[in-house]
Amino acid sequence: MITVRNLSVTLDRTPILHDVDTTVPAGQMTALVGPNGAGKSTLLAAIGRLTAADAGTIEIGDKNISDFAPRDLALRLAIMRQDTHVAPRLTVRDLVGFGRYPHSHGRMTQQDHNIVDDIIARMELTEFTDRFLDTLSGGQRQRALIAMTLAQGTDIVLLDEPLNNLDLVHARRVMKIAREEVEKGKTVILVLHDLTVAGSYADHVIAMKNGTVAAQGPVDDVINEPVLTDLYDTPVQVIDANGHKIVVTV
Ligand SMILES: Nc1ncnc2c1ncn2[C@@H]1O[C@H](COP(=O)(O)OP(=O)(O)OP(=O)(O)O)[C@@H](O)[C@H]1O
């Protein structure tokens, strides 16, 4: 379990998060949802220790994230940010191989190579393995970044808007792979704007608004009309389609 208590974050002298109190259940998929600018990426970056807190604590299990040595944290938690920039003259294989760095320290074993090849295949990138990143489409590059993150092999995986640039088939593929990771016991947190996807795949939802948590709980507690209408200040309809919640604005 990840526990966030009274978290406040200020960026460039602007208060961004205040009094964030939330828990992320271990071994489940948690969707982080909410309007643009609500603070989702900032919360994810704070959990990944990429953004410092002004106040409050974040614990993995019962250990404060500030008490982890960098390598220990990298073996425990992997994060893909929304704005990841990568060197254009890297191949897909090189990029995904970087995910193994906390294990290999640059000396990849056969097991590291096998893990890289496996995740490249799961992401349907095998035909692009030796292509430079700047020759890929936006969606192919996005899948390579997700593959790098999963190659790290951590118990906790944080993905900020992983479905950016993905067509509906590849979005489904990524969500299925994320679910497979959860079935293996991993804790996956994804920032998602597609509430239908969040409602279909996640176990748990944290809804943010104006820098704090507006609602949280199992999917049914958050992906419903009153909560979403309030969250987005817009009428939202949730249509049941064979057990799937289709979320639309009306
Ligand atoms: N370096 C910064 N300095 C000042 N304000 C910032 C900085 N970075 C982000 N912000 C502001 O913090 C707020 C929260 O940003 P954040 O990226 O966490 O939101 P988000 O919920 O992920 O949004 P989106 O859905 O648009 O990606 C926004 O109002 C943003 O403009």
The ligand as an ORCA input file, in Angstrom:
! r2SCAN-3c Opt
* xyz 0 1
  N       6.656     24.144    -12.684
  C       5.444     24.655    -12.448
  N       5.285     25.914    -11.979
  C       4.086     26.421    -11.707
  N       2.935     25.748    -11.884
  C       3.023     24.493    -12.356
  C       4.268     23.880    -12.661
  N       4.029     22.636    -13.105
  C       2.692     22.468    -13.083
  N       2.082     23.581    -12.637
  C       0.635     23.812    -12.452
  O       0.190     22.857    -11.514
  C      -1.148     22.515    -11.766
  C      -1.264     21.002    -11.746
  O      -0.542     20.477    -12.842
  P      -0.536     18.927    -13.158
  O       0.314     18.730    -14.373
  O      -0.193     18.185    -11.931
  O      -2.085     18.695    -13.485
  P      -2.799     17.454    -14.177
  O      -3.999     17.147    -13.343
  O      -1.825     16.354    -14.405
  O      -3.249     18.113    -15.538
  P      -3.455     17.551    -17.053
  O      -4.681     16.692    -17.020
  O      -3.707     18.813    -17.818
  O      -2.207     16.834    -17.469
  C      -1.503     23.151    -13.105
  O      -2.303     24.288    -12.860
  C      -0.178     23.535    -13.695
  O      -0.290     24.705    -14.500
*
